[in-house]
Amino acid sequence: MQVVTRLILATLLASSSLSALAEDGAQRSQQAVAKFRAEQQRIHGPSQPQTAAGQTEAAGQ
């Protein structure tokens, strides 16, 4: 019986801590992607439109 009680207690503690850690996770991910894209645009300049063949319009001419 003591093992079952400890297992239940461990499960409750784990589930409550996971929900606290997951809070605001989606927003942090979106912020990281936005920061990455801004940094890439700063480094490489604005992106050029791609054609179906995967080449830029200027390179295809």
DSSP file (Angstrom, degrees, kcal/mol; ACC not computed):
  #  RESIDUE AA STRUCTURE BP1 BP2  ACC     N-H-->O    O-->H-N    N-H-->O    O-->H-N    TCO  KAPPA ALPHA  PHI   PSI    X-CA   Y-CA   Z-CA
    1    1 A M     >        0   0    0      0, 0.0     4,-2.1     0, 0.0     5,-0.1   0.000 360.0 360.0 360.0 -35.4    0.0    0.0    0.0
    2    2 A Q  H  >  +     0   0    0      1,-0.2     4,-2.1     2,-0.2     5,-0.2   0.853 360.0  52.9 -67.1 -34.5    2.9    2.4    0.8
    3    3 A V  H  > S+     0   0    0      2,-0.2     4,-2.2     1,-0.2    -1,-0.2   0.906 108.7  49.6 -67.1 -41.4    4.3    1.8   -2.7
    4    4 A V  H  > S+     0   0    0      2,-0.2     4,-2.5     1,-0.2    -2,-0.2   0.911 110.3  50.8 -64.0 -42.6    1.0    2.7   -4.3
    5    5 A T  H  X S+     0   0    0     -4,-2.1     4,-2.4     1,-0.2    -1,-0.2   0.911 111.2  47.7 -62.4 -43.1    0.7    5.9   -2.2
    6    6 A R  H  X S+     0   0    0     -4,-2.1     4,-2.6     2,-0.2    -1,-0.2   0.885 111.0  51.7 -65.5 -38.0    4.2    7.0   -3.2
    7    7 A L  H  X S+     0   0    0     -4,-2.2     4,-2.2     2,-0.2    -2,-0.2   0.915 111.0  47.2 -65.1 -43.0    3.5    6.3   -6.9
    8    8 A I  H  X S+     0   0    0     -4,-2.5     4,-2.4     2,-0.2    -2,-0.2   0.919 112.9  49.1 -64.4 -43.3    0.3    8.4   -6.7
    9    9 A L  H  X S+     0   0    0     -4,-2.4     4,-2.4     1,-0.2    -2,-0.2   0.911 111.3  49.3 -62.7 -43.4    2.2   11.2   -5.0
   10   10 A A  H  X S+     0   0    0     -4,-2.6     4,-2.4     1,-0.2    -1,-0.2   0.893 110.8  50.9 -63.5 -39.6    5.0   11.1   -7.5
   11   11 A T  H  X S+     0   0    0     -4,-2.2     4,-2.5     2,-0.2    -2,-0.2   0.915 110.8  48.2 -64.4 -43.4    2.5   11.2  -10.4
   12   12 A L  H  X S+     0   0    0     -4,-2.4     4,-2.0     2,-0.2    -2,-0.2   0.911 113.1  47.4 -64.2 -42.7    0.7   14.2   -8.9
   13   13 A L  H  X S+     0   0    0     -4,-2.4     4,-2.0     2,-0.2    -2,-0.2   0.907 113.2  48.6 -65.4 -41.1    3.9   16.1   -8.3
   14   14 A A  H  X S+     0   0    0     -4,-2.4     4,-2.2     1,-0.2    -2,-0.2   0.918 111.8  48.5 -65.8 -43.3    5.2   15.3  -11.8
   15   15 A S  H  X S+     0   0    0     -4,-2.5     4,-1.7     1,-0.2    -1,-0.2   0.886 112.1  48.6 -67.4 -36.8    1.9   16.4  -13.5
   16   16 A S  H  X S+     0   0    0     -4,-2.0     4,-1.3    -5,-0.2    -1,-0.2   0.877 112.8  47.5 -71.0 -35.4    1.7   19.6  -11.6
   17   17 A S  H  X S+     0   0    0     -4,-2.0     4,-2.0     2,-0.2    -2,-0.2   0.862 109.3  54.0 -73.6 -34.2    5.3   20.6  -12.4
   18   18 A L  H  X S+     0   0    0     -4,-2.2     4,-2.1     1,-0.2    -2,-0.2   0.895 106.6  51.1 -66.4 -38.8    4.9   19.7  -16.1
   19   19 A S  H  X S+     0   0    0     -4,-1.7     4,-0.7     1,-0.2    -1,-0.2   0.868 110.0  50.6 -66.8 -34.0    1.9   22.0  -16.4
   20   20 A A  H  < S+     0   0    0     -4,-1.3     3,-0.4     1,-0.2    -1,-0.2   0.882 112.3  46.5 -69.0 -37.5    3.9   24.9  -14.8
   21   21 A L  H  < S+     0   0    0     -4,-2.0    -2,-0.2     1,-0.2    -1,-0.2   0.835 109.6  53.9 -72.7 -32.2    6.9   24.3  -17.2
   22   22 A A  H >< S+     0   0    0     -4,-2.1     3,-1.9    -5,-0.2     4,-0.3   0.629  81.0 114.6 -78.8 -12.9    4.6   24.1  -20.2
   23   23 A E  T 3< S+     0   0    0     -4,-0.7    -3,-0.0    -3,-0.4    -4,-0.0  -0.380  88.9   3.8 -61.8 131.2    3.0   27.5  -19.5
   24   24 A D  T 3> S+     0   0    0     -2,-0.1     4,-1.7     1,-0.1    -1,-0.3   0.622  90.6 130.9  70.4  15.6    3.8   30.1  -22.1
   25   25 A G  H <>  +     0   0    0     -3,-1.9     4,-1.9     1,-0.2     5,-0.1   0.887  67.2  51.8 -67.6 -39.7    5.7   27.5  -24.2
   26   26 A A  H  > S+     0   0    0     -4,-0.3     4,-2.3     1,-0.2    -1,-0.2   0.891 109.4  49.7 -66.0 -39.6    4.0   28.4  -27.5
   27   27 A Q  H  > S+     0   0    0      2,-0.2     4,-2.4     1,-0.2    -1,-0.2   0.892 109.3  51.3 -67.9 -39.0    4.7   32.1  -27.2
   28   28 A R  H  X S+     0   0    0     -4,-1.7     4,-2.1     2,-0.2    -1,-0.2   0.896 110.5  50.0 -63.9 -38.8    8.4   31.5  -26.4
   29   29 A S  H  X S+     0   0    0     -4,-1.9     4,-2.1     2,-0.2    -2,-0.2   0.926 111.1  47.7 -65.1 -44.7    8.6   29.3  -29.5
   30   30 A Q  H  X S+     0   0    0     -4,-2.3     4,-2.3     1,-0.2    -2,-0.2   0.884 111.4  51.2 -64.2 -38.6    7.0   31.9  -31.7
   31   31 A Q  H  X S+     0   0    0     -4,-2.4     4,-2.4     2,-0.2    -1,-0.2   0.885 108.8  51.4 -65.7 -38.2    9.3   34.6  -30.3
   32   32 A A  H  X S+     0   0    0     -4,-2.1     4,-2.3     2,-0.2    -2,-0.2   0.902 110.9  47.8 -66.1 -40.2   12.4   32.4  -31.0
   33   33 A V  H  X S+     0   0    0     -4,-2.1     4,-2.6     2,-0.2     5,-0.2   0.915 112.6  48.8 -66.3 -42.8   11.3   31.9  -34.7
   34   34 A A  H  X S+     0   0    0     -4,-2.3     4,-2.2     1,-0.2    -2,-0.2   0.903 112.4  48.4 -64.0 -40.6   10.6   35.6  -35.2
   35   35 A K  H  X S+     0   0    0     -4,-2.4     4,-2.2     2,-0.2    -1,-0.2   0.910 111.8  49.9 -65.3 -42.1   14.0   36.5  -33.7
   36   36 A F  H  X S+     0   0    0     -4,-2.3     4,-2.5     2,-0.2    -2,-0.2   0.927 111.6  47.8 -62.0 -46.1   15.7   33.9  -35.9
   37   37 A R  H  X S+     0   0    0     -4,-2.6     4,-2.4     1,-0.2    -1,-0.2   0.895 111.5  50.2 -64.4 -39.8   14.0   35.2  -39.1
   38   38 A A  H  X S+     0   0    0     -4,-2.2     4,-2.1     2,-0.2    -1,-0.2   0.906 111.8  48.3 -64.4 -40.6   14.8   38.8  -38.2
   39   39 A E  H  X S+     0   0    0     -4,-2.2     4,-2.2     2,-0.2    -2,-0.2   0.898 111.7  49.4 -66.8 -40.4   18.5   37.9  -37.6
   40   40 A Q  H  X S+     0   0    0     -4,-2.5     4,-3.1     2,-0.2     5,-0.3   0.892 111.2  49.4 -66.0 -38.8   18.6   35.9  -40.9
   41   41 A Q  H  X S+     0   0    0     -4,-2.4     4,-2.0     1,-0.2    -2,-0.2   0.888 110.7  50.7 -67.3 -37.3   17.1   38.8  -42.8
   42   42 A R  H  < S+     0   0    0     -4,-2.1    -2,-0.2    -5,-0.2    -1,-0.2   0.896 117.6  39.5 -64.8 -39.8   19.6   41.2  -41.2
   43   43 A I  H  < S+     0   0    0     -4,-2.2    -2,-0.2    -5,-0.1    -3,-0.2   0.936 131.1  24.1 -75.0 -48.0   22.5   39.0  -42.2
   44   44 A H  H  < S-     0   0    0     -4,-3.1    -3,-0.2     1,-0.2    -2,-0.2   0.523 104.2-123.1-100.7  -8.5   21.4   37.9  -45.7
   45   45 A G     <  -     0   0    0     -4,-2.0    -1,-0.2    -5,-0.3    -2,-0.1  -0.202  55.3 -28.9  86.5 174.8   19.1   40.7  -46.7
   46   46 A P  S    S-     0   0    0      0, 0.0     2,-0.1     0, 0.0    -5,-0.0  -0.300  74.1-106.8 -64.2 147.0   15.4   40.4  -47.7
   47   47 A S        -     0   0    0      1,-0.1    -2,-0.0     3,-0.0     3,-0.0  -0.396  27.5-133.2 -74.5 151.8   14.5   37.1  -49.4
   48   48 A Q        -     0   0    0     -2,-0.1    -1,-0.1     1,-0.1     2,-0.0  -0.780  31.8 -94.1-102.4 149.4   13.8   37.0  -53.1
   49   49 A P        -     0   0    0      0, 0.0     8,-1.0     0, 0.0     2,-0.3  -0.335  40.7-134.6 -63.1 142.7   10.7   35.2  -54.5
   50   50 A Q  B     -A   56   0A   0      6,-0.2     6,-0.2     7,-0.1     2,-0.1  -0.752   9.0-140.1 -99.7 144.8   11.3   31.6  -55.6
   51   51 A T    >   -     0   0    0      4,-2.2     3,-1.5    -2,-0.3    -1,-0.0  -0.397  37.1 -95.4 -89.6 176.6   10.2   30.0  -58.8
   52   52 A A  T 3  S+     0   0    0      1,-0.3    -1,-0.1    -2,-0.1    -2,-0.0   0.814 126.3  56.5 -63.2 -30.0    8.8   26.5  -59.1
   53   53 A A  T 3  S-     0   0    0      2,-0.2    -1,-0.3     1,-0.0     3,-0.1   0.545 119.0-111.2 -79.7  -6.2   12.3   25.2  -60.0
   54   54 A G  S <  S+     0   0    0     -3,-1.5     2,-0.3     1,-0.3    -2,-0.1   0.558  79.3 121.3  89.1   7.7   13.7   26.7  -56.8
   55   55 A Q        -     0   0    0      1,-0.1    -4,-2.2     2,-0.0    -1,-0.3  -0.755  66.7-108.6-102.4 152.5   15.7   29.4  -58.5
   56   56 A T  B  >  -A   50   0A   0     -2,-0.3     4,-1.5    -6,-0.2    -6,-0.2  -0.367  28.5-113.6 -73.5 159.5   15.3   33.1  -57.9
   57   57 A E  H  > S+     0   0    0     -8,-1.0     4,-0.6     1,-0.2     3,-0.2   0.899 116.3  49.7 -60.7 -42.1   13.7   35.2  -60.6
   58   58 A A  H >4 S+     0   0    0      1,-0.2     3,-0.7     2,-0.2    -1,-0.2   0.865 110.1  50.0 -68.5 -35.9   16.9   37.2  -61.2
   59   59 A A  H 34 S+     0   0    0      1,-0.2    -1,-0.2     2,-0.2    -2,-0.2   0.768 104.4  59.4 -73.9 -25.1   19.0   34.0  -61.5
   60   60 A G  H 3<        0   0    0     -4,-1.5    -1,-0.2     1,-0.2    -2,-0.2   0.631 360.0 360.0 -78.9 -12.7   16.6   32.4  -64.0
   61   61 A Q    <<        0   0    0     -3,-0.7    -1,-0.2    -4,-0.6    -2,-0.2   0.443 360.0 360.0 -95.1 360.0   17.0   35.3  -66.5
